[in-house]
Amino acid sequence: MDKEYKVGSIVIMKKDHPCGTNEWEVTRIGADIKIKCIKCNRFIMLPRIDFNKKLKKVKQF
């Protein structure tokens, strides 16, 4: 897999969050991926397959 991420990674998603940013921090990895919005601190959980489809790039580890 070319897009490697782990807990604590900052990732950039394809679509913006309603608050205006597309940067998220990965907080949990399992069957579902839990991410936190960098700007407004809201959490969402996505199935791993959907997360990988919506992921644009990994900014930092």
CHARMM internal coordinates of N, CA and C (Angstrom, degrees):
IC EDIT
DIST 1 N 1 CA 1.4626
DIST 1 CA 1 C 1.5186
ANGL 1 N 1 CA 1 C 109.19
DIST 1 C 2 N 1.3121
ANGL 1 CA 1 C 2 N 117.38
DIHE 1 N 1 CA 1 C 2 N 132.14
DIST 2 N 2 CA 1.4659
ANGL 1 C 2 N 2 CA 121.29
DIHE 1 CA 1 C 2 N 2 CA -176.06
DIST 2 CA 2 C 1.5228
ANGL 2 N 2 CA 2 C 112.85
DIHE 1 C 2 N 2 CA 2 C -84.66
DIST 2 C 3 N 1.3139
ANGL 2 CA 2 C 3 N 118.45
DIHE 2 N 2 CA 2 C 3 N -19.51
DIST 3 N 3 CA 1.4681
ANGL 2 C 3 N 3 CA 121.74
DIHE 2 CA 2 C 3 N 3 CA -179.21
DIST 3 CA 3 C 1.5192
ANGL 3 N 3 CA 3 C 108.90
DIHE 2 C 3 N 3 CA 3 C -104.94
DIST 3 C 4 N 1.3072
ANGL 3 CA 3 C 4 N 117.74
DIHE 3 N 3 CA 3 C 4 N 88.05
DIST 4 N 4 CA 1.4539
ANGL 3 C 4 N 4 CA 122.07
DIHE 3 CA 3 C 4 N 4 CA -179.06
DIST 4 CA 4 C 1.5269
ANGL 4 N 4 CA 4 C 110.04
DIHE 3 C 4 N 4 CA 4 C -89.22
DIST 4 C 5 N 1.3063
ANGL 4 CA 4 C 5 N 116.14
DIHE 4 N 4 CA 4 C 5 N 134.02
DIST 5 N 5 CA 1.4600
ANGL 4 C 5 N 5 CA 121.72
DIHE 4 CA 4 C 5 N 5 CA 178.49
DIST 5 CA 5 C 1.5167
ANGL 5 N 5 CA 5 C 107.94
DIHE 4 C 5 N 5 CA 5 C -142.81
DIST 5 C 6 N 1.3232
ANGL 5 CA 5 C 6 N 116.13
DIHE 5 N 5 CA 5 C 6 N 159.49
DIST 6 N 6 CA 1.4642
ANGL 5 C 6 N 6 CA 122.59
DIHE 5 CA 5 C 6 N 6 CA 177.28
DIST 6 CA 6 C 1.5232
ANGL 6 N 6 CA 6 C 107.52
DIHE 5 C 6 N 6 CA 6 C -147.75
DIST 6 C 7 N 1.3212
ANGL 6 CA 6 C 7 N 117.37
DIHE 6 N 6 CA 6 C 7 N 175.71
DIST 7 N 7 CA 1.4606
ANGL 6 C 7 N 7 CA 121.13
DIHE 6 CA 6 C 7 N 7 CA 178.71
DIST 7 CA 7 C 1.5314
ANGL 7 N 7 CA 7 C 108.36
DIHE 6 C 7 N 7 CA 7 C -60.40
DIST 7 C 8 N 1.3239
ANGL 7 CA 7 C 8 N 116.38
DIHE 7 N 7 CA 7 C 8 N 129.69
DIST 8 N 8 CA 1.4595
ANGL 7 C 8 N 8 CA 121.59
DIHE 7 CA 7 C 8 N 8 CA -178.01
DIST 8 CA 8 C 1.5172
ANGL 8 N 8 CA 8 C 113.41
DIHE 7 C 8 N 8 CA 8 C 99.02
DIST 8 C 9 N 1.3365
ANGL 8 CA 8 C 9 N 118.24
DIHE 8 N 8 CA 8 C 9 N -11.55
DIST 9 N 9 CA 1.4579
ANGL 8 C 9 N 9 CA 121.45
DIHE 8 CA 8 C 9 N 9 CA 179.23
DIST 9 CA 9 C 1.5201
ANGL 9 N 9 CA 9 C 110.48
DIHE 8 C 9 N 9 CA 9 C -69.36
DIST 9 C 10 N 1.3126
ANGL 9 CA 9 C 10 N 116.58
DIHE 9 N 9 CA 9 C 10 N 145.03
DIST 10 N 10 CA 1.4613
ANGL 9 C 10 N 10 CA 122.72
DIHE 9 CA 9 C 10 N 10 CA 172.20
DIST 10 CA 10 C 1.5259
ANGL 10 N 10 CA 10 C 106.35
DIHE 9 C 10 N 10 CA 10 C -97.38
DIST 10 C 11 N 1.3303
ANGL 10 CA 10 C 11 N 116.18
DIHE 10 N 10 CA 10 C 11 N 123.44
DIST 11 N 11 CA 1.4617
ANGL 10 C 11 N 11 CA 120.82
DIHE 10 CA 10 C 11 N 11 CA -178.49
DIST 11 CA 11 C 1.5195
ANGL 11 N 11 CA 11 C 110.00
DIHE 10 C 11 N 11 CA 11 C -119.54
DIST 11 C 12 N 1.3174
ANGL 11 CA 11 C 12 N 115.42
DIHE 11 N 11 CA 11 C 12 N 152.79
DIST 12 N 12 CA 1.4624
ANGL 11 C 12 N 12 CA 122.13
DIHE 11 CA 11 C 12 N 12 CA 176.85
DIST 12 CA 12 C 1.5224
ANGL 12 N 12 CA 12 C 107.40
DIHE 11 C 12 N 12 CA 12 C -111.98
DIST 12 C 13 N 1.3325
ANGL 12 CA 12 C 13 N 115.29
DIHE 12 N 12 CA 12 C 13 N 124.22
DIST 13 N 13 CA 1.4588
ANGL 12 C 13 N 13 CA 121.59
DIHE 12 CA 12 C 13 N 13 CA -178.65
DIST 13 CA 13 C 1.5310
ANGL 13 N 13 CA 13 C 109.80
DIHE 12 C 13 N 13 CA 13 C -94.42
DIST 13 C 14 N 1.3258
ANGL 13 CA 13 C 14 N 116.53
DIHE 13 N 13 CA 13 C 14 N 163.01
DIST 14 N 14 CA 1.4654
ANGL 13 C 14 N 14 CA 121.25
DIHE 13 CA 13 C 14 N 14 CA -177.32
DIST 14 CA 14 C 1.5341
ANGL 14 N 14 CA 14 C 112.41
DIHE 13 C 14 N 14 CA 14 C -68.98
DIST 14 C 15 N 1.3342
ANGL 14 CA 14 C 15 N 116.64
DIHE 14 N 14 CA 14 C 15 N -38.26
DIST 15 N 15 CA 1.4686
ANGL 14 C 15 N 15 CA 120.72
DIHE 14 CA 14 C 15 N 15 CA -178.69
DIST 15 CA 15 C 1.5250
ANGL 15 N 15 CA 15 C 110.13
DIHE 14 C 15 N 15 CA 15 C -107.19
DIST 15 C 16 N 1.3318
ANGL 15 CA 15 C 16 N 115.57
DIHE 15 N 15 CA 15 C 16 N 148.02
DIST 16 N 16 CA 1.4642
ANGL 15 C 16 N 16 CA 121.17
DIHE 15 CA 15 C 16 N 16 CA 176.90
DIST 16 CA 16 C 1.5253
ANGL 16 N 16 CA 16 C 110.56
DIHE 15 C 16 N 16 CA 16 C -75.44
DIST 16 C 17 N 1.3268
ANGL 16 CA 16 C 17 N 115.33
DIHE 16 N 16 CA 16 C 17 N 149.93
DIST 17 N 17 CA 1.4608
ANGL 16 C 17 N 17 CA 122.34
DIHE 16 CA 16 C 17 N 17 CA 170.64
DIST 17 CA 17 C 1.5361
ANGL 17 N 17 CA 17 C 106.57
DIHE 16 C 17 N 17 CA 17 C -75.51
DIST 17 C 18 N 1.3201
ANGL 17 CA 17 C 18 N 119.88
DIHE 17 N 17 CA 17 C 18 N 153.85
DIST 18 N 18 CA 1.4694
ANGL 17 C 18 N 18 CA 120.87
DIHE 17 CA 17 C 18 N 18 CA 178.96
DIST 18 CA 18 C 1.5334
ANGL 18 N 18 CA 18 C 114.46
DIHE 17 C 18 N 18 CA 18 C -54.53
DIST 18 C 19 N 1.3227
ANGL 18 CA 18 C 19 N 118.55
DIHE 18 N 18 CA 18 C 19 N -23.74
DIST 19 N 19 CA 1.4671
ANGL 18 C 19 N 19 CA 120.50
DIHE 18 CA 18 C 19 N 19 CA 179.03
DIST 19 CA 19 C 1.5314
ANGL 19 N 19 CA 19 C 111.79
DIHE 18 C 19 N 19 CA 19 C -75.88
DIST 19 C 20 N 1.3287
ANGL 19 CA 19 C 20 N 117.90
DIHE 19 N 19 CA 19 C 20 N -12.77
DIST 20 N 20 CA 1.4591
ANGL 19 C 20 N 20 CA 120.57
DIHE 19 CA 19 C 20 N 20 CA 173.41
DIST 20 CA 20 C 1.5161
ANGL 20 N 20 CA 20 C 116.67
DIHE 19 C 20 N 20 CA 20 C 111.78
DIST 20 C 21 N 1.3127
ANGL 20 CA 20 C 21 N 119.27
DIHE 20 N 20 CA 20 C 21 N 1.22
DIST 21 N 21 CA 1.4613
ANGL 20 C 21 N 21 CA 120.18
DIHE 20 CA 20 C 21 N 21 CA 179.16
DIST 21 CA 21 C 1.5308
ANGL 21 N 21 CA 21 C 109.55
DIHE 20 C 21 N 21 CA 21 C -117.75
DIST 21 C 22 N 1.3216
ANGL 21 CA 21 C 22 N 116.19
DIHE 21 N 21 CA 21 C 22 N 159.03
DIST 22 N 22 CA 1.4633
ANGL 21 C 22 N 22 CA 120.26
DIHE 21 CA 21 C 22 N 22 CA 175.26
DIST 22 CA 22 C 1.5318
ANGL 22 N 22 CA 22 C 110.84
DIHE 21 C 22 N 22 CA 22 C -121.92
DIST 22 C 23 N 1.3363
ANGL 22 CA 22 C 23 N 116.74
DIHE 22 N 22 CA 22 C 23 N 18.32
DIST 23 N 23 CA 1.4589
ANGL 22 C 23 N 23 CA 122.03
DIHE 22 CA 22 C 23 N 23 CA 178.53
DIST 23 CA 23 C 1.5235
ANGL 23 N 23 CA 23 C 110.04
DIHE 22 C 23 N 23 CA 23 C -101.22
DIST 23 C 24 N 1.3313
ANGL 23 CA 23 C 24 N 115.53
DIHE 23 N 23 CA 23 C 24 N 132.52
DIST 24 N 24 CA 1.4530
ANGL 23 C 24 N 24 CA 122.67
DIHE 23 CA 23 C 24 N 24 CA -176.56
DIST 24 CA 24 C 1.5169
ANGL 24 N 24 CA 24 C 109.09
DIHE 23 C 24 N 24 CA 24 C -134.69
DIST 24 C 25 N 1.3402
ANGL 24 CA 24 C 25 N 116.34
DIHE 24 N 24 CA 24 C 25 N 153.78
DIST 25 N 25 CA 1.4544
ANGL 24 C 25 N 25 CA 122.29
DIHE 24 CA 24 C 25 N 25 CA 173.68
DIST 25 CA 25 C 1.5241
ANGL 25 N 25 CA 25 C 108.52
DIHE 24 C 25 N 25 CA 25 C -108.21
DIST 25 C 26 N 1.3222
ANGL 25 CA 25 C 26 N 117.09
DIHE 25 N 25 CA 25 C 26 N 130.56
DIST 26 N 26 CA 1.4593
ANGL 25 C 26 N 26 CA 122.15
DIHE 25 CA 25 C 26 N 26 CA 177.94
DIST 26 CA 26 C 1.5280
ANGL 26 N 26 CA 26 C 107.69
DIHE 25 C 26 N 26 CA 26 C -76.16
DIST 26 C 27 N 1.3470
ANGL 26 CA 26 C 27 N 117.64
DIHE 26 N 26 CA 26 C 27 N 123.67
DIST 27 N 27 CA 1.4582
ANGL 26 C 27 N 27 CA 121.21
DIHE 26 CA 26 C 27 N 27 CA -178.50
DIST 27 CA 27 C 1.5241
ANGL 27 N 27 CA 27 C 112.92
DIHE 26 C 27 N 27 CA 27 C -113.44
DIST 27 C 28 N 1.3334
ANGL 27 CA 27 C 28 N 118.60
DIHE 27 N 27 CA 27 C 28 N -17.64
DIST 28 N 28 CA 1.4598
ANGL 27 C 28 N 28 CA 121.03
DIHE 27 CA 27 C 28 N 28 CA 179.08
DIST 28 CA 28 C 1.5178
ANGL 28 N 28 CA 28 C 108.78
DIHE 27 C 28 N 28 CA 28 C -153.79
DIST 28 C 29 N 1.3279
ANGL 28 CA 28 C 29 N 116.27
DIHE 28 N 28 CA 28 C 29 N 138.65
DIST 29 N 29 CA 1.4609
ANGL 28 C 29 N 29 CA 121.63
DIHE 28 CA 28 C 29 N 29 CA 177.16
DIST 29 CA 29 C 1.5187
ANGL 29 N 29 CA 29 C 108.40
DIHE 28 C 29 N 29 CA 29 C -127.10
DIST 29 C 30 N 1.3102
ANGL 29 CA 29 C 30 N 115.92
DIHE 29 N 29 CA 29 C 30 N 131.21
DIST 30 N 30 CA 1.4579
ANGL 29 C 30 N 30 CA 123.29
DIHE 29 CA 29 C 30 N 30 CA 178.01
DIST 30 CA 30 C 1.5127
ANGL 30 N 30 CA 30 C 106.80
DIHE 29 C 30 N 30 CA 30 C -169.55
DIST 30 C 31 N 1.3249
ANGL 30 CA 30 C 31 N 117.23
DIHE 30 N 30 CA 30 C 31 N -141.56
DIST 31 N 31 CA 1.4624
ANGL 30 C 31 N 31 CA 120.20
DIHE 30 CA 30 C 31 N 31 CA 173.55
DIST 31 CA 31 C 1.5273
ANGL 31 N 31 CA 31 C 108.69
DIHE 30 C 31 N 31 CA 31 C -65.00
DIST 31 C 32 N 1.3400
ANGL 31 CA 31 C 32 N 115.47
DIHE 31 N 31 CA 31 C 32 N -33.68
DIST 32 N 32 CA 1.4635
ANGL 31 C 32 N 32 CA 122.07
DIHE 31 CA 31 C 32 N 32 CA 173.90
DIST 32 CA 32 C 1.5198
ANGL 32 N 32 CA 32 C 108.14
DIHE 31 C 32 N 32 CA 32 C -111.14
DIST 32 C 33 N 1.3228
ANGL 32 CA 32 C 33 N 115.91
DIHE 32 N 32 CA 32 C 33 N 152.54
DIST 33 N 33 CA 1.4637
ANGL 32 C 33 N 33 CA 122.17
DIHE 32 CA 32 C 33 N 33 CA 176.84
DIST 33 CA 33 C 1.5213
ANGL 33 N 33 CA 33 C 107.32
DIHE 32 C 33 N 33 CA 33 C -109.46
DIST 33 C 34 N 1.3287
ANGL 33 CA 33 C 34 N 117.30
DIHE 33 N 33 CA 33 C 34 N 127.30
DIST 34 N 34 CA 1.4654
ANGL 33 C 34 N 34 CA 122.13
DIHE 33 CA 33 C 34 N 34 CA 177.96
DIST 34 CA 34 C 1.5163
ANGL 34 N 34 CA 34 C 107.58
DIHE 33 C 34 N 34 CA 34 C -104.13
DIST 34 C 35 N 1.3382
ANGL 34 CA 34 C 35 N 115.54
DIHE 34 N 34 CA 34 C 35 N 126.88
DIST 35 N 35 CA 1.4594
ANGL 34 C 35 N 35 CA 120.44
DIHE 34 CA 34 C 35 N 35 CA -179.40
DIST 35 CA 35 C 1.5198
ANGL 35 N 35 CA 35 C 110.18
DIHE 34 C 35 N 35 CA 35 C -127.67
DIST 35 C 36 N 1.3404
ANGL 35 CA 35 C 36 N 115.51
DIHE 35 N 35 CA 35 C 36 N 151.47
DIST 36 N 36 CA 1.4608
ANGL 35 C 36 N 36 CA 122.19
DIHE 35 CA 35 C 36 N 36 CA -178.45
DIST 36 CA 36 C 1.5200
ANGL 36 N 36 CA 36 C 108.71
DIHE 35 C 36 N 36 CA 36 C -118.87
DIST 36 C 37 N 1.3258
ANGL 36 CA 36 C 37 N 117.22
DIHE 36 N 36 CA 36 C 37 N 131.16
DIST 37 N 37 CA 1.4593
ANGL 36 C 37 N 37 CA 122.35
DIHE 36 CA 36 C 37 N 37 CA 177.88
DIST 37 CA 37 C 1.5282
ANGL 37 N 37 CA 37 C 108.94
DIHE 36 C 37 N 37 CA 37 C -66.17
DIST 37 C 38 N 1.3180
ANGL 37 CA 37 C 38 N 116.57
DIHE 37 N 37 CA 37 C 38 N 132.08
DIST 38 N 38 CA 1.4626
ANGL 37 C 38 N 38 CA 121.65
DIHE 37 CA 37 C 38 N 38 CA -178.49
DIST 38 CA 38 C 1.5321
ANGL 38 N 38 CA 38 C 111.24
DIHE 37 C 38 N 38 CA 38 C -67.79
DIST 38 C 39 N 1.3261
ANGL 38 CA 38 C 39 N 117.17
DIHE 38 N 38 CA 38 C 39 N -34.99
DIST 39 N 39 CA 1.4636
ANGL 38 C 39 N 39 CA 120.95
DIHE 38 CA 38 C 39 N 39 CA -174.39
DIST 39 CA 39 C 1.5292
ANGL 39 N 39 CA 39 C 113.64
DIHE 38 C 39 N 39 CA 39 C -83.50
DIST 39 C 40 N 1.3410
ANGL 39 CA 39 C 40 N 117.67
DIHE 39 N 39 CA 39 C 40 N -48.28
DIST 40 N 40 CA 1.4732
ANGL 39 C 40 N 40 CA 120.06
DIHE 39 CA 39 C 40 N 40 CA -173.56
DIST 40 CA 40 C 1.5291
ANGL 40 N 40 CA 40 C 113.68
DIHE 39 C 40 N 40 CA 40 C -109.85
DIST 40 C 41 N 1.3303
ANGL 40 CA 40 C 41 N 118.09
DIHE 40 N 40 CA 40 C 41 N -0.27
DIST 41 N 41 CA 1.4689
ANGL 40 C 41 N 41 CA 124.38
DIHE 40 CA 40 C 41 N 41 CA 176.45
DIST 41 CA 41 C 1.5347
ANGL 41 N 41 CA 41 C 114.89
DIHE 40 C 41 N 41 CA 41 C 62.11
DIST 41 C 42 N 1.3130
ANGL 41 CA 41 C 42 N 118.62
DIHE 41 N 41 CA 41 C 42 N 24.37
DIST 42 N 42 CA 1.4642
ANGL 41 C 42 N 42 CA 121.01
DIHE 41 CA 41 C 42 N 42 CA 174.35
DIST 42 CA 42 C 1.5228
ANGL 42 N 42 CA 42 C 109.34
DIHE 41 C 42 N 42 CA 42 C -83.41
DIST 42 C 43 N 1.3243
ANGL 42 CA 42 C 43 N 115.53
DIHE 42 N 42 CA 42 C 43 N 149.74
DIST 43 N 43 CA 1.4605
ANGL 42 C 43 N 43 CA 121.69
DIHE 42 CA 42 C 43 N 43 CA 179.80
DIST 43 CA 43 C 1.5199
ANGL 43 N 43 CA 43 C 110.32
DIHE 42 C 43 N 43 CA 43 C -107.77
DIST 43 C 44 N 1.3261
ANGL 43 CA 43 C 44 N 116.54
DIHE 43 N 43 CA 43 C 44 N 143.74
DIST 44 N 44 CA 1.4560
ANGL 43 C 44 N 44 CA 121.44
DIHE 43 CA 43 C 44 N 44 CA 168.90
DIST 44 CA 44 C 1.5246
ANGL 44 N 44 CA 44 C 107.97
DIHE 43 C 44 N 44 CA 44 C -136.91
DIST 44 C 45 N 1.3290
ANGL 44 CA 44 C 45 N 115.41
DIHE 44 N 44 CA 44 C 45 N 154.11
DIST 45 N 45 CA 1.4572
ANGL 44 C 45 N 45 CA 121.04
DIHE 44 CA 44 C 45 N 45 CA 175.21
DIST 45 CA 45 C 1.5164
ANGL 45 N 45 CA 45 C 107.93
DIHE 44 C 45 N 45 CA 45 C -119.88
DIST 45 C 46 N 1.3261
ANGL 45 CA 45 C 46 N 115.11
DIHE 45 N 45 CA 45 C 46 N 134.35
DIST 46 N 46 CA 1.4547
ANGL 45 C 46 N 46 CA 121.75
DIHE 45 CA 45 C 46 N 46 CA 178.97
DIST 46 CA 46 C 1.5218
ANGL 46 N 46 CA 46 C 108.86
DIHE 45 C 46 N 46 CA 46 C -127.26
DIST 46 C 47 N 1.3316
ANGL 46 CA 46 C 47 N 117.28
DIHE 46 N 46 CA 46 C 47 N 143.68
DIST 47 N 47 CA 1.4657
ANGL 46 C 47 N 47 CA 118.16
DIHE 46 CA 46 C 47 N 47 CA 169.88
DIST 47 CA 47 C 1.5314
ANGL 47 N 47 CA 47 C 109.37
DIHE 46 C 47 N 47 CA 47 C -58.68
DIST 47 C 48 N 1.3140
ANGL 47 CA 47 C 48 N 117.36
DIHE 47 N 47 CA 47 C 48 N 146.94
DIST 48 N 48 CA 1.4685
ANGL 47 C 48 N 48 CA 122.10
DIHE 47 CA 47 C 48 N 48 CA -175.78
DIST 48 CA 48 C 1.5372
ANGL 48 N 48 CA 48 C 111.59
DIHE 47 C 48 N 48 CA 48 C -55.00
DIST 48 C 49 N 1.3235
ANGL 48 CA 48 C 49 N 118.13
DIHE 48 N 48 CA 48 C 49 N -39.15
DIST 49 N 49 CA 1.4758
ANGL 48 C 49 N 49 CA 121.60
DIHE 48 CA 48 C 49 N 49 CA -178.70
DIST 49 CA 49 C 1.5229
ANGL 49 N 49 CA 49 C 110.04
DIHE 48 C 49 N 49 CA 49 C -63.79
DIST 49 C 50 N 1.3396
ANGL 49 CA 49 C 50 N 117.45
DIHE 49 N 49 CA 49 C 50 N -46.21
DIST 50 N 50 CA 1.4676
ANGL 49 C 50 N 50 CA 121.12
DIHE 49 CA 49 C 50 N 50 CA 179.37
DIST 50 CA 50 C 1.5275
ANGL 50 N 50 CA 50 C 110.80
DIHE 49 C 50 N 50 CA 50 C -65.31
DIST 50 C 51 N 1.3293
ANGL 50 CA 50 C 51 N 116.69
DIHE 50 N 50 CA 50 C 51 N -41.48
DIST 51 N 51 CA 1.4707
ANGL 50 C 51 N 51 CA 120.70
DIHE 50 CA 50 C 51 N 51 CA 178.71
DIST 51 CA 51 C 1.5216
ANGL 51 N 51 CA 51 C 110.70
DIHE 50 C 51 N 51 CA 51 C -58.44
DIST 51 C 52 N 1.3256
ANGL 51 CA 51 C 52 N 117.10
DIHE 51 N 51 CA 51 C 52 N -46.28
DIST 52 N 52 CA 1.4620
ANGL 51 C 52 N 52 CA 120.71
DIHE 51 CA 51 C 52 N 52 CA -179.16
DIST 52 CA 52 C 1.5219
ANGL 52 N 52 CA 52 C 112.20
DIHE 51 C 52 N 52 CA 52 C -64.55
DIST 52 C 53 N 1.3338
ANGL 52 CA 52 C 53 N 117.89
DIHE 52 N 52 CA 52 C 53 N -32.56
DIST 53 N 53 CA 1.4663
ANGL 52 C 53 N 53 CA 121.34
DIHE 52 CA 52 C 53 N 53 CA 177.56
DIST 53 CA 53 C 1.5323
ANGL 53 N 53 CA 53 C 111.29
DIHE 52 C 53 N 53 CA 53 C -70.88
DIST 53 C 54 N 1.3379
ANGL 53 CA 53 C 54 N 117.15
DIHE 53 N 53 CA 53 C 54 N -36.35
DIST 54 N 54 CA 1.4597
ANGL 53 C 54 N 54 CA 121.97
DIHE 53 CA 53 C 54 N 54 CA -175.15
DIST 54 CA 54 C 1.5229
ANGL 54 N 54 CA 54 C 113.28
DIHE 53 C 54 N 54 CA 54 C -89.06
DIST 54 C 55 N 1.3300
ANGL 54 CA 54 C 55 N 117.28
DIHE 54 N 54 CA 54 C 55 N -9.92
DIST 55 N 55 CA 1.4598
ANGL 54 C 55 N 55 CA 122.33
DIHE 54 CA 54 C 55 N 55 CA -178.79
DIST 55 CA 55 C 1.5256
ANGL 55 N 55 CA 55 C 110.44
DIHE 54 C 55 N 55 CA 55 C -73.70
DIST 55 C 56 N 1.3279
ANGL 55 CA 55 C 56 N 116.05
DIHE 55 N 55 CA 55 C 56 N 129.41
DIST 56 N 56 CA 1.4670
ANGL 55 C 56 N 56 CA 120.84
DIHE 55 CA 55 C 56 N 56 CA 177.19
DIST 56 CA 56 C 1.5213
ANGL 56 N 56 CA 56 C 110.14
DIHE 55 C 56 N 56 CA 56 C -92.43
DIST 56 C 57 N 1.3462
ANGL 56 CA 56 C 57 N 116.37
DIHE 56 N 56 CA 56 C 57 N -54.61
DIST 57 N 57 CA 1.4736
ANGL 56 C 57 N 57 CA 119.85
DIHE 56 CA 56 C 57 N 57 CA 176.72
DIST 57 CA 57 C 1.5157
ANGL 57 N 57 CA 57 C 110.07
DIHE 56 C 57 N 57 CA 57 C -162.45
DIST 57 C 58 N 1.3278
ANGL 57 CA 57 C 58 N 114.50
DIHE 57 N 57 CA 57 C 58 N 162.49
DIST 58 N 58 CA 1.4559
ANGL 57 C 58 N 58 CA 121.97
DIHE 57 CA 57 C 58 N 58 CA 176.55
DIST 58 CA 58 C 1.5179
ANGL 58 N 58 CA 58 C 106.68
DIHE 57 C 58 N 58 CA 58 C -96.45
DIST 58 C 59 N 1.3289
ANGL 58 CA 58 C 59 N 115.99
DIHE 58 N 58 CA 58 C 59 N 121.49
DIST 59 N 59 CA 1.4644
ANGL 58 C 59 N 59 CA 121.43
DIHE 58 CA 58 C 59 N 59 CA -175.79
DIST 59 CA 59 C 1.5338
ANGL 59 N 59 CA 59 C 111.26
DIHE 58 C 59 N 59 CA 59 C -79.04
DIST 59 C 60 N 1.3342
ANGL 59 CA 59 C 60 N 116.91
DIHE 59 N 59 CA 59 C 60 N -47.49
DIST 60 N 60 CA 1.4645
ANGL 59 C 60 N 60 CA 120.66
DIHE 59 CA 59 C 60 N 60 CA -179.71
DIST 60 CA 60 C 1.5203
ANGL 60 N 60 CA 60 C 109.34
DIHE 59 C 60 N 60 CA 60 C -157.70
DIST 60 C 61 N 1.3282
ANGL 60 CA 60 C 61 N 115.63
DIHE 60 N 60 CA 60 C 61 N 161.78
DIST 61 N 61 CA 1.4648
ANGL 60 C 61 N 61 CA 121.09
DIHE 60 CA 60 C 61 N 61 CA 177.60
DIST 61 CA 61 C 1.4947
ANGL 61 N 61 CA 61 C 110.33
DIHE 60 C 61 N 61 CA 61 C -93.40
END
COOR INIT
IC SEED 1 N 1 CA 1 C
IC BUILD
